[in-house]
Amino acid sequence: MGIFSSFFSMKRELAMDLGTANTIIISDGEIAVNEPSVVALDPTTEKTIAVGERAKLMYEKTSEKIRVVRPLHDGVIADFNACEQMMRGLINMVRTSRHLFTPSIRMVIGVPSGSTEVELRAVRDSAEHAGGRDVYLIFEPMAAAIGIGLDVNAPEGNMVVDIGGGTTEIAVISMGGIVSNNSIKMAGDDFTADIREYMSRQHNVSVSERMAERIKINVGSALAELPPAEAPEDYVVHGPNRITALPMEVPVCYQEIAHCLERSVGLIETAVLNALSNTPPELYADIVKNGIYLTGGGALLRGLAQRLSNKINIPFHVAEEPLLCVAKGTGKALANIDEYPCLMR
């Protein structure tokens, strides 16, 4: 009888960083899935053809018989069916032992701190349709702070700037809650769009979204002058001439990319200053002492921490493994649900 009761009481526990660019799932305290937030669907039946990396390889390369979708834009769900299909496919990637019955899934999901009630409801509904039975939500900057290893329940102020694919989340955290926050729709995808526009305008070459992302990774910078040890070599871009369609080969240096990202990085600077202006003086003093933590993929932009430190006169620290901070934080929150009142049901 005990065996049968254990079958019925089985519960999987998954923590998910549902990001605009990448989705990370943690199971049993380890990263089980780290895949692009992309799904390929049959446009006629809406059935899933591929998810994650396999789907991303099809992006901008498919015929009309395959619809490749990024279901999230600016940190929120733009295509509900595609998001549900993607979540279901990624959850199925998590290796589990064979069960006689489908286990119920307890989930903790990171969401942007600027989400409306409607957007939070959309994430919860998608998770439930994808198999979640007990779904908790946590704001991404709070999850990032937990993932960094900060004591978010302490009576001390800490500021986290999480630069993701669709949004930049800026939050001051103390006593287990977010005291002040600022969420802007300016992040990694906007950097990529800036680079595409710059290459078209300045070099007259058409580049795909994926090529612009490769440029960002190889020569992306927030500063026009980097120390020699950090300065990357020029990156050679291949693409068609925008007017003649003849092939072009264009070397791109990091100084050019710093110039083309100037406006977008400036908007993040302004958002950080706005969040600081709304911070109570006692917590502000803690932040000056502790510094500000950068997480998310945007934290990897060369020279960003130095530029922000110079502009705001507060030390900025790039977290260890910034891409994984939110996922690690959701995992810790899942393992210790009773310790984090910030979790939303």
C-alpha positions, -999 to 999 in steps of 0.1 A, spaced: 0 0 0 29 23 8 43 19 -27 11 29 -43 7 59 -20 42 71 -29 33 69 -66 3 92 -61 23 116 -39 52 120 -62 61 156 -69 88 171 -91 103 204 -81 116 227 -108 130 263 -106 128 283 -138 143 315 -151 119 322 -179 139 348 -199 134 366 -231 166 353 -246 173 321 -225 154 298 -202 172 279 -174 156 251 -154 171 239 -121 161 204 -108 175 188 -77 198 218 -71 215 215 -105 210 232 -139 191 206 -159 182 228 -189 199 259 -203 184 267 -237 174 297 -259 138 308 -254 128 297 -289 102 273 -302 96 260 -337 59 252 -346 40 237 -374 19 267 -386 -10 245 -396 -13 223 -365 6 245 -340 24 213 -329 59 216 -316 87 207 -340 117 218 -318 125 239 -288 156 256 -274 189 254 -293 174 231 -321 147 257 -327 172 286 -326 193 270 -354 162 273 -375 157 310 -367 157 332 -398 164 301 -419 130 284 -423 104 281 -450 67 289 -445 62 253 -434 79 261 -400 71 290 -377 100 298 -354 89 320 -325 105 338 -295 74 337 -273 87 365 -249 93 401 -258 105 427 -233 103 402 -205 66 394 -210 47 367 -229 38 378 -264 25 345 -278 7 324 -251 4 292 -271 40 293 -282 52 300 -246 32 271 -233 46 247 -259 81 259 -253 78 255 -215 63 220 -219 92 210 -243 119 224 -220 103 208 -189 103 174 -208 141 178 -213 146 175 -175 159 140 -170 138 121 -144 135 85 -135 106 66 -151 74 70 -132 42 49 -134 22 81 -131 29 117 -142 41 135 -112 28 169 -102 53 198 -105 60 224 -80 76 254 -97 92 287 -88 95 311 -118 114 343 -120 94 372 -135 103 409 -142 97 432 -112 77 456 -134 51 430 -144 14 439 -142 -11 416 -126 -22 405 -161 13 396 -171 19 376 -138 -14 358 -145 -2 349 -180 31 334 -167 12 314 -140 -14 302 -165 13 291 -190 31 272 -163 0 255 -152 -9 245 -187 26 231 -191 22 208 -161 27 230 -130 4 222 -101 19 244 -74 33 275 -90 52 303 -72 65 335 -88 95 356 -77 107 389 -90 140 385 -110 161 411 -90 151 394 -58 160 360 -73 193 374 -86 202 387 -51 195 353 -36 216 337 -64 245 360 -57 244 349 -21 231 381 -4 211 378 28 179 394 14 161 390 47 187 411 66 179 447 77 205 460 52 201 476 18 215 460 -14 210 470 -50 209 446 -79 208 456 -116 198 426 -137 203 433 -174 185 405 -193 174 401 -229 142 421 -228 143 442 -196 167 458 -171 155 452 -135 169 476 -109 159 469 -73 168 480 -38 163 450 -15 160 449 23 142 428 49 130 402 24 113 427 1 119 452 -27 120 487 -13 123 506 -46 126 493 -81 128 505 -117 121 482 -146 129 495 -181 124 478 -215 160 484 -225 184 454 -224 204 429 -245 179 427 -274 181 465 -277 219 463 -279 215 438 -307 190 460 -325 214 490 -322 242 470 -337 220 459 -367 209 495 -373 245 508 -370 259 482 -395 232 491 -420 237 528 -416 274 531 -412 287 502 -433 258 496 -457 258 459 -448 227 439 -438 232 416 -408 208 392 -392 198 393 -356 220 363 -349 250 380 -366 244 412 -346 244 391 -314 277 376 -324 292 411 -329 279 420 -295 296 390 -279 329 394 -297 334 431 -297 306 446 -276 318 473 -252 303 502 -231 336 521 -231 355 534 -261 388 530 -243 395 496 -227 427 484 -210 449 465 -235 443 432 -217 405 435 -221 404 450 -256 391 424 -281 405 419 -316 384 433 -345 356 410 -356 351 404 -393 314 406 -404 302 390 -437 270 400 -453 253 414 -484 256 450 -494 222 467 -485 219 482 -520 237 460 -545 233 427 -526 270 419 -534 289 402 -506 308 424 -482 335 417 -456 336 444 -429 360 444 -399 344 459 -368 362 472 -337 350 475 -301 352 514 -303 326 514 -330 302 493 -309 308 514 -278 297 544 -299 266 527 -313 255 515 -278 261 549 -262 224 559 -261 211 525 -247 238 523 -220 230 559 -211 193 550 -205 204 522 -181 226 547 -163 196 571 -159 174 543 -147 199 534 -120 201 570 -108 163 572 -107 161 541 -85 188 555 -62 169 588 -59 139 569 -45 160 550 -20 157 559 17 189 575 31 197 546 55 196 521 27 214 544 4 243 545 28 244 506 28 245 506 -10 274 530 -11 292 507 14 283 474 -3 284 485 -39 259 476 -66 257 442 -82 254 436 -119 237 403 -131 222 390 -164 238 387 -198 242 425 -202 266 425 -172 291 408 -195 293 439 -218 330 449 -216 336 480 -195 300 484 -183 308 481 -146 337 506 -149 315 530 -168 287 529 -143 312 532 -114 327 563 -130 293 578 -137 276 571 -103 305 571 -79 295 538 -64 314 506 -70 297 482 -94 305 444 -90 298 419 -118 284 388 -101 301 355 -105 283 337 -134 259 366 -140 238 346 -166 229 321 -139 222 343 -109 184 345 -114 182 307 -120 203 299 -89 181 322 -68 149 306 -79 165 272 -71 174 284 -36 139 298 -31 124 265 -42 145 246 -17 136 269 11 101 282 3 92 290 39 122 313 43 113 337 15 80 356 20 88 374 -13 74 343 -32 40 350 -48 13 323 -52 
